[in-house]
Structure formats: structure tokens, C-alpha cells
């Protein structure tokens, strides 16, 4: 990204200006007359010198382990443009470990490539990922609180000239590139398992390969109007759209007296005051199964409704091959899979703020939805849909109630079952969309014991 930015007249990226070990780039100890000691004494002096010595807009790259004083100064400042680059944490970790071994941090000619394999350390990777996620969360929060809109870009998009031209426009440059120079080469193109010395240990530690997290998924409010409580039992359901909402609601109604819904924060407080020993709970579903249910419920059928505008936009603006009038007699597994895959790609881009569509809760991650709910109520328990009857029976006992009979599984109106289209590419697409759910709730690939 730095190389690309420096191709635009009027823009200059000066590398890792605040890396603890160097100034700008590996082996450099001075920039614009400010050395390591001067930067340590006054980091803002380097920014002032950078601005004075740059023709046009000056910038730098900042990582989670760089000088925190700089972040405190520039992050809340709306005069400083923010470009948020995200990358799969596992890819980033392995790349870093290889670079540490080879001493090679960029590659311009394949003949100069130094080859090494990383050693995966589970505890080290966990600490690395935690630091990255904490840094990303802090950046997102400060930008939200100060009303700033960053330019979000994924590592995989760095070779797309149209995206980089959009980045340049965001930074105020009018120049457009027709193509990239191709000067930099990918240093480690091999599959991930071939880049480490101990792939077995890595697989055992992770369970499944971590996929890129959705960049800058919007924070969610509590959404209390969608919550449902039993009238005759101290149980409150915090639903995730696309989950077994109707099944759970039917079970809550089985206590007698129906259900209470359409909460406000005021009526929710009243419910909690009436039910001092109440239990709040949520149900999570395998991300692939949940997104297929959302697709079949809301995007595949034609007609009016709250998703009609999103459906039209996906068809007409973003090229999702949804049937104009809903699936007909000729709708087969290939057409169903293509439309579902297109929906997943648009949902991911929308969550990352890269489309004009609203980031609807129906394709938000369950992690984000429950994190938003926790601003008001932290669920006492999170159940798995795959073992829902067992979980609800246990929950009733915890609340001191006799559990009503289970409600049958919901039969979704899908012309093509998920099992008929499931493959590794779909699994990757859902991981790209909702990696947080895989990591937070321990889901494995669908159909391989992953539903629970």
C-alpha cells in the first residue's frame, strides 16, 4: 500500500515512522533531521518535520506496537485522514515470523527470495491476535466517538487498481493509475500449512484455519425491540436474526400466557425488576447455516417487505444473480449456489462499509450482535442451535420452571437444501464474513461436526 500511495502525485507515505526499532524503514535511524533519540524525546517533532519537508500530503504507517503517544495525538484529530488496512491475523503472524528468520521484509525480484519456514507457537499467536484485535477495536471506537469515517481496505485488495484509485481520491488526489508497477512480489505464495514447520501443532491449536475477519464491522446497539420474554417464566431471549427465533418463541409461549415483545429500554428495566432471578439467553447457529437461512428467508423470494430494497440493489447494482420473480421451476443447485455466494460477498463488503447498503443485523456476526446486547444485558447463557432442545430444558431447570415440550425444528422454504451446494469455497466465504463467530463460538466446518 505504501508503494502504491507513493505513485500518486501529492501523496507521500514515509513508512513506519514510529517503529520502536527504526525510523521509517528497516535499518534507518533518522528522517527529516529527527533521529531515534529526538523522536523519543518528542514524537510530534517528527510529524512537524515530516509535514514541513513533504510536498503535498505526508503520511506514515502505524502498527499496534508503535509509540502510543502518537496514536493519542492523531487518532482523535479529524484533520488526519485514517486508512485502516486489515489482514488475516494468522497470515500476518506467519509472514512476520518468516521475515524475522530471513531478515527480508519486502521482495522486488524472485531471484533474491530467501526461503524459511516459521514455527507456530500457539501462545505467541494468541497474544499477537489479541493485541491486533484490541488495537483495531480501539481505533474503531475513537473514530466512532469523534465522527470520523476511515477508508477501510483489506490486504487482499492491495492489487486492485480501482480500489487504490478510490483510496487516492479519499486522500484528495485527482490522479488515476491505469495499472500498478508490479515491482513488489509476494514473498511467500505457498499454502499456509507449507509455511510452517509444525502444521500439525498449528491445526490442533486452531481447530481450523483462521480466515480474514470482516474489516470494521459496525458496532451494534442492543436492539431490544426484537427481544422476547415468556409471560409465565423468568426467561428472556436475545435473538440473533437468522437463528431459530420462531422455534424459541414457541417454546417460551409454551409456559402459558404467551410472550412479551417490543421492549423499550424502559419496559426492559421493568421486566428485570419483576424478574430478579430471571435468565437472559441467546442461541447461536453455525454461520453457514444461519446465512443460508437469511438468504432463503429474505433475499431469495421476490415481493414487498423490509428486504425488498436490499434485494433489488443486490441484483441491479452488485450483480448478485437473484431471480427477478423468485425461484421458478428451472432453479437448480448451480443457480442457488451462485446467488448465495454472491449474497455472501456483498454482505461482507457491506459490513466493511464498502457498499451503499445498510449493514443489516441479519448479516451481522452473532458476536457483534451479542456484544451490542451486552451494553444492557449480558446473556446468562449462550446455547447452540444444534443442541437446542437439550439446552432449553437445562435452562428451564436453572430458572426453577418445568420445561414445556420442545418445538419442532423450523422447516425453511428453500428450493435447494444447503447440503446440495455446500463446498469448501462456500465455507471460506462465510469465514471471510463471520470469522469472529468461528473463533468466539468454536464452530468447525459445516457438516463435519461443526453445527454444534
N, C-alpha and C positions, 0 to 999 in steps of 0.2 A: 504494500500500500504506500509506503514511503517513496519507493521508486516511482510509482505512478503519479503521486501528488507532485513530485518534483518535475514532471514533464509538462505541467501546466504553467504558462507564464503568470507571474504574480503570486504564485504559491511556493512555499519552501518549507519542507519538513526536515528538522535538524536532528533526527534520530532520538536516542534515549538520553535526553539532556540531563536527566536526574537519576540515572542509574548509579547505585552506590559505588560501583567499581570503576566507572569511566565516565567521560563526558561526551555524549553524542554517539560514538561508535567504539567498538572493541579496540583497546589499545590507545585511545585518545584521552589526554588528561587536561585539555584546555579547549575553550570555544569562545570566540569573540572577546578574547583577552581575560576571560574568567577561568581560573584553574580550579582543581578539586578543592583546595583549601578555601578559596574565595567563595566558591559555591556553597560549601558547608557553612561558612560564616553568614552568608546572605543569599539564599537561593533566588530571591526575587531580583537580585542584581544581574543574574544570568538572563532572566527574562527581559529585563530592560535593555541589556546589551544586545540580545537577540533581535528585539524589535528595532533598535537603532541601526543595527548592521544588516538588516534584511530589506531588500527592495520588494515591497508587496507584503503579503500576509505571512507571518512566521508561525511555525508550529513545532510540536515535538510529540514523541510517543511516550506514554506514561503507563507503567505497569503497577500491579498491586504492591510490589515491594520497593517502589521508588519513594523519594523523600515525601513524607506525608504533609509537610508544611506547604508544599506546592499545591497539593490537592485541595487543602483547606482554603487556599487563596483563589484558585482559578475555577473550582467546580461551581461555587455559587454565583460566579460573575457572568452575567448574560452577554457581556461583550466578547467572551471567549467561546468560539464555536466548539461543539463537542461531537466527535466522531467515535462511535462505540463499535469496536471490532470484536467479534466473538469467535471462538474456535472450540471444537470438541475438547474437553479437558483431558481425555486420555491421549488423543493425538498430540496435543500440546505438550503433555508431560513426557511422552516417549521421544518427541522431537527434541525437547530440551535435554534429556539425558544423553541422546546420541551426540548432540552438539557439544556437550560438556566433555564427552570422551574424545571426540575428534578435534575439537578446537575450531571447527568450521561452522560459521553462523550464517553464511549465505554461499550460493553456488552460481557461478556465471558460465562455467564450461564443464561439461560432464567428465572430461578427461582429468579434471582436478579433484574429482569427488573422492572424499575419504570415507571409507566404509567402516561402520561399527554397529554393534547391537547394544541396545540398552538392557539394563537389568531392572525388572519391575519390582518395586518394593511397595507392598500394599499400604503400610502405614504412611510412607512418604507420599504416595499418591493421594491418599485420603486428606492429608494435611494440605497438599498442593491444591486439590479441588475445593476444599473448604475455604482456603484463602481466596481463591478466584471468585467463588460464589459470594462470599462476604463482600469483596470489593465491588462486584457487579451490583449487588443489592444496594450498597451504599451510594454508588453513582446514580442508580435509578431513583432512589429516594430523594436525593438532593435535587436532582433535575426536576422531579415532580413538584417538590415543595417550592422551587423557585420559578416554576412555569416555563422551563426550557425544553425545547424539542431537539434531541440529538439526531444525528444521521446514523442509523443502525446498518451495519454491514457484516456479513458472515465471511469467514475465512475462505469458504468455497466460492464466493462471488468475486474474489480479487482478480480473476482473469476475465471478467466480463466488462468490456469497454463501455457499454451503455450504463452500467451501474457506476463505474468510476467517473464517467461524464456527469452523471447525476450528483455524485459527491462533489465534483468541482463546482457545479452550479450552486450547490448548497454553501460552498465556501466563498462564492462571489466571483468565480472565474467564468468568463464567457467562452473561452477557447474549448473546442471539442477535439478529442483524439479520434482518429479513424481506426487505429489499431495500437496495441501495446508493443513495446520493443522486443519482448521475449528474451531480454537479457538474463533475467534470473531464471534458474531451473529448479524444479522440485528436487530437493536433496534426497528424500527417502520415499520413492514411489512404491515400495513393496507393500503387500498387505500387512496389517498391523501385527499379526502373530509372527511374521518373519522378521520384525524389527526388534524383537526382544529375545533374550537368552533363555527365559523361563516362561514360555507361553502357557504351560500347564498351570503354574502358580498364578499367573495373571487371570486365567479363566476361572480358576477356583475362587479367587478373591472377589471377582466382579460378578460371577454368575453368568453374565452376558456382556458382550461388548457395549461400552457406553457410546451413545450416539450424541450428535450435537444438540445442545439444549436450545430451545427456542429463544432467539435473541430478544431480550427486553419484553417478555410477555407482560402485558399490562397488569398492574395490581388490581385486585378485585375488592369491591365492598362486600359487606355481609349478605346483601340480597335477601333480607328477612321476609319479604313478601312471598317468597317461594317456600318457606319453611312450613312444616305441617306437624301438628301435635295431636295426640289422642285426647279426646274429651274425657274418657274414663280411666286413663292411666297416665302416670307422670313421665311420659316419653315424648321427646321432641326430635323430629327427623330433619336433618340439614341435608337436602338432596343435592346431588350433582346432576345437572341436565345430561340426559343420555343414559342415566342409570335406571334401576328398576323402580322408578318413582311410583307408578301405579300399583305395583305389587306391594310395596311397603305401605302405601296409603291404605290399601285394602286391609292389610294386616292390622294397622292402627285402628281402623274403624271397627275391626272385629272385637275390640274390647267393649264395645257398646257406646251408643251416643254419637257416633260419627267422629269427625275430625275438626280441628280448629285450624284455620289457614288465614292468609292475607294479613300476616302480622305487620305491625309497625314496631319501631323500637320501644315505643310506649307500651303497646299491648304485650310485647315480648317480656318487658320487665314485669308486667302484671302477672303473666303466666309463671315466670320464675318465682315471684313472691308467693303464688298459690301452691307451687310445687317445689318446696325447699329441697326435697330429696330427689328431684327429677333427674332423668338421664337424657342427655343430648347425644345423638349418634349420627353417623354418616355411613354410607355404603359406597365402596369404590369398586369399579369394574375394570377388567382388563382394557387398556387404552384402545386396542384394535377393535374389540367387540363394542366398546362404547361409541367410538367414532362411526362404525358401520351402522349402529342403531340410530345415531343422529342423522347420518346421511339418508337412511331409509325413511325415517320419520318426517324429516323436514326439507330435504333438498331434492330427493328423487321424485316425489309426487308434484304434479302441477296444480295450480289453483291459488286461491287467495289465502292469506294468513300472514303471521308475523315474519315468515322467512321468504315470502314471495319476492320481495325486492332483492334480497341477497341471492336468491336462486337465479333471477334474471341477470343480475350483474355477473355472476359466475359464468353463466352461459355466454353472454354477449360481450363482456369486457375482458374476461380472463380465460376464455376458451375451454371451460370445463364441458365435456360432451354430455350434458344432461339432456334427456329427451324433452322436446318442446312441450308436448302434451302429456308427459308422464310415460312410463314404460309400457309399450304395447306388446302384441304377440311375438314380434321379432326380437324383443330384448333378450339377449343371451348373456352368458357369463363374461365374454370378452368385452361387450359394451358396458356391462355393470362394473367390471374391474377398472376399465379406463375412466369412467365417470367418478368412481370412488377415489382413484388415485389422484385425479385432477382436483377433487374437493380437498383432499389432504394437503396438497401442495399450496392451494390458495389459502387454506386455513392457517398453515404455518406462516406464510407471508403476511397474512392479516394480523396474526398475533404479534409479529415483529414490526408492525407499523408500516409495512411496505405496500399496502393496497389502500384504497379509499373506503373499504368496507369496515363496518363496525366489528370490533373484536368480541363477538358474541360469547356469552358464557357457555353456550352449547359446545363450542370447540375450544374453550379454555381448558387448561390442565386441571385435574382434580386437586392437585397440590395447591395451585393458585386459588381455587375456589374455597378450599378449606382454610387456607391462610387468611383469606379475607373474612371468612366467618369467625375466625378466632379473635378478631377485633372486638366482637361482642360475646361470643360463646365458644369456648374450646370444647370440641366433642369429647365426651367421656370415653367413647369407643369408636373405632373405625372398623366396620365389618367388610368382608369380601362377598361380592355377589355370588361367587361360585359356591359359597357355603352359607347362603343367606338364611335358610330355614333354621339351621343349627345355631347361627349367631343370634337370630331374633329370639329364639327360645331361651337362650342363655341370658340375653338382655332383659327379658321379662322377669326372669328369676331375680336378677340384680335389682330390679325396681320393685320387687315384692309383689308381683302380679302373676296370675295364672295366664299363660300364653294362649291366645286364640289359635285355631287351626291355621296351618300355613296357607298362603295364597298361591295358586299355580303360577308357574313361570309365564312371563308375558310372551305372547306369540306375535313377533313383529311381522308386519306386512311387507316382506321382502320378496321380490320375484326371483332372486338368486341368493342362496344361503352363503354365509361368509366362508364356510369350508370349501365351497366350489371355486373360490377365487384366491384363497389365501396362498401367499408365497413369501419368499424372503424379501423381495422388493417392497411389498406392502408393509411388512414388519418394519423395515428400515424407515419407510416414510412416516409411519406412526411414531417411531422412536425419535425421528427428527422433530416431530410436532410436540411430543409429550415425554421427552426423556426424563423429566423430573418425576413423572408418575412411576416410571420403571424403577428409578433409583429410590424414591421415597417409600414405595409400597412393595418393592421386591418382586415385581412381575417378571416372568420369564416369557420366552416366545409363545405366542398363542398356539394352542393345540399340542404343546409339549409340557403339560402341567402348569402352564403359565396363567390359566384363567384364575387360579386361586392365589 
